[in-house]
């Protein structure tokens, strides 16, 4: 299991590990379940200027989804955790449905993962 609730950017994280994709990185670590930073759904979700929001070190879920694409057989499970109260994936909205339609999940308080 990989627990990554906070990191600056995917570019930096992947470069540090000399990987070109999230999938390749997770596979190289033999990760079955990845709990990834889901603080924000999009960069401008918080009530600050777009320039200031880019300085907040949390890759938004929408960006991570763009890098992951649709889950394929053999991929690690990915669950987004560390959700900010402004994040629209909380509840049953269209953003949560988008995440789930791609095969990924939204972590819930009290959720249990069996390894």
PEZI-V85439 format. One line per field, one symbol per residue. ss: DSSP state (H for helix, E for strand, C for the rest). phi: phi as a letter, one per 40 degrees, with the letter a starting at -180 (. if undefined). psi: psi as a letter, one per 30 degrees, with the letter a starting at -180 (. if undefined). Layout:
# PEZI-V85439
ss: ???
phi: ???
psi: ???
This chain:
# PEZI-V85439
ss: CEEECCCCCHHHHHHHCCCCCHHHHHHHCCCCEEEEECCCCCHHHCCCCHHHHHCCCCCCHHHHHHHHCCCCCCCCEEEEECCCCCCCCCCCCHHHHHHHHCCCEECCCCCCCCC
phi: .bbbcaacacdccccdcfbbacdccccccfccbbbbdbdbcbdccccbcdcccccccaccddccccccgccbdgcccbbcbgcccccccchbccccccdcccgbbbcbdgcbbcb
psi: kkjifjldleeeeeeeghlfleeeeeeffhkekkjljgelelegelilleeeeffjijkleeeeeeeeakklkfllkkkklhklffkffkahaeeeeeeeffglljkkkfkkkk.
